[in-house]
Amino acid sequence: MSTITIALSKGRIFEETLPLLAAAGIVPLEDPETSRKLIIPTNQDNVRVVIVRASDVPTYVQYGAADLGVAGKDVLFEHGGAGLYQPLDLNIAKCRMMVAVPAGFDYDNAVRQGARLKVATKYLKVAREHFAAKGVHVDLIKLYGSMELAPLAGLADAIVDLVSSGGTLKANNLVAVEEIMAISSRLVVNQAALKLKREALEPILAAIAGAVKE
């Protein structure tokens, strides 16, 4: 029987995917938060879970190192989605991609004047397309963590980042001024695996689809 490999990232996506996997009769036998293993067996002999960074999930699936995975719309947008079948929005790990600025910064005026904005983000593609559509010139600064620090330290005028509760922005005296897109996580499937392992994959996909909350 074909082995099915599922790529997941630790944290919120892993936790919120568990009930969907359970609907397909798949239960990981270890918790990635406490286990040091990067390949986790499940109660199904032919199904295993690989734990990778969220931004690497589409790459593992695209190149066939995983047959399916769960990735946020933000990650898929940056990746480009080449070679991936995206059959399902799982409606999990929801948040919003926002532009945020320091409290008191006149964003509307800065954008209207066509001034150059310095924007810190790890979502370069999203930010570039968003501001280009508005006709705003931006200098993009790529950061990997603590976006909120960039405007406070004078590195950038604004940030583009994921916001769920807004608590971190508030704590750092920043305000969200514009929503770019709503984000949720999607199921992604390797296109070749869909053909070659159809018999093993179809029941899993169907069960997950049935369990997704509308």
N, C-alpha and C positions, 0 to 999 in steps of 0.2 A: 504493500500500500504506500502511496506517495506520502512523504513527510511534508507537513504544512508548517511554514515558519511565519510567525506574526511579529512584526517590529513595533515596539511600543516605547514611549519615553516614560521616565519615572514621574511621580507626582500626580497632578490633577488628572492628566489624560489617562494614566494607568488606572487610577481609582475609579474614574467614571466609565472606563471601558469594561471593567470587571462584570457588571450586571449584563452587559450585552454579550460578552463571551459566555457567561453562565447560561444565557438563553439558548446558546448553540451547544450547551453541554460541555463547555471547556472551562476548566478551573486551573489556573497556575498553582503549582505546588509550593512555591516559595514567594516571599514578599521581597521585591527588589530594594525596598528601603532598608531591609535588615540582612539580605543575602548579598554575598560578594559576587555571586555568579552573574554572568552577563547573558548566559543562555539558560533559561528556566524551563524545566519540564512541566508538563500539564498532566491532568488525569487521563488524557487521551494519548496513547503511545505514539501516535503519528503526528501530534501537534506540539510545537515548542514555541516559546516566546523569546525573542532577543531584545535586550534592553539597550537602546541607543539614545544618543542626544536627540531632542525633538527635531532640530534642524537637519539631522541625518536620515530621518525616517524615509523621506521620498527617495533619497539616493539608494538606500538599501533595497527598496522595493523596485525602483527603476531598473537596477542592474541584476535583479533576481536573487540577491542574497536573502531577501524575504519575499514571501508570496503575497502577503498583504500587510497593511500597517494602518496606524491611525495618526493623522497629522492635522495640525491647525491650518485653517485657510490662509493665515499669515505666512506660514512656512511654505505652503504650496505655491502661493503667489510669488514669493521670492525665488523658489526653485524653478518655477516655470511649468511644472507638471508634465514634462516630456516623458513619453513612454509609460504613463500611468493612466489607469482606468479609475475614475472617481465615481463609483455608483451611488454613494450614500452620504448625505449630510447627517451625521450622528446626533446633532443637536446637543453636544456635550462640550464642556470646557469653554463656555461662552464668555466673550468679553468684547471690547470694542477697540478698534485702532483709532487713536485720537491724536490731534495736534494739541500740545499743551505749552503754556508760556508762564513766566512769572506773573503773579498777581500784580495788576497795575500796568502791565505792558500793553500798549495800544495795538493789538494784533490787526484789527480791521483796517486801521490807518496804514500800518506797515505794509499790509498786503495790497492795499489800494494804490499806494504811491509807487508801486513797482520797485520799491527798494530791495536791495539784496538781503535775504534773510540767511542767517547761519542756523542750520537745523542739524541736531544730533540725533542719530537713530541707528538701529541695526537693520532696519527695513529700508534699504536704499532704493529698491525698485518701487516699492509702494510710495515712498515720499517723493521720489523723482516724478512719477506719473501724476501724483496728486497736484503738486505745485505747478507742473508744466501745463496741466489742464486749466489752471487758474491764471496762467501767464505770469507767474511770479518767479523771479530769479532766486535760486537758492544755492548756497554752498553747503553740500552735505558732508557731515563729519561722521564717520562710522565708529560707533562704540559697541562694546559687547555687554556692558553691565552698568547699573546705576545711572540710567539716562537722566534722572532727576537732578543729578549733581551738575550736569553740563551748563544749564543756565545760571545756576547759583555760583558757579566758579568762573562765569564769564566766557565759557568756551562756545556757547551757542545762544541764540535768541529764543529758540523754540526746540521742542523735541517731538518726535513722532514715536509713539509707543503704545503697547497694549494697556488698557485700563479695565479693571473689573469693578472694584468698589470705589476707586478714586481716593482711598485712604492715604496711599503713599504720596500722591500729588499734594493733597491737602497738608500733610505733615511737612512737606517741603515748600510750602507757600507757592504752589503752582496751580494753575487752573486750566481745565480742558476747554479749548475754544472752538474746536471743530471735529466732527466725527468723519473719518475717512471711510470706514466700512465696519460692519458687524462681523465678528469672528466666531466661528465654531469649528469643531473638529470633524474631519471627513475620513471615511474609509477609503484607502487607496489599494489598488490591486495591480500586480504585475501582469501586463497584457499577455505575455507568453504563458504564464502559469494558468491564466484563465482558460486557455485552450488545452494545455497539456495535463492540467490537474483538475479539469472541470468537475469530474465526479466527486472528488474530495472537497472542492471549494464551494460548489453550489449550495449544499445544505447549510454550510456555515454562513454564507452570505444571506441566504433566505431567512435563517433564524435571527441573525442580527437585524436585518431589515424589519422583521416582525416585532422586534423588541424596542426599536427606536421610537421615542415619544414624539408625536407630531407637535 
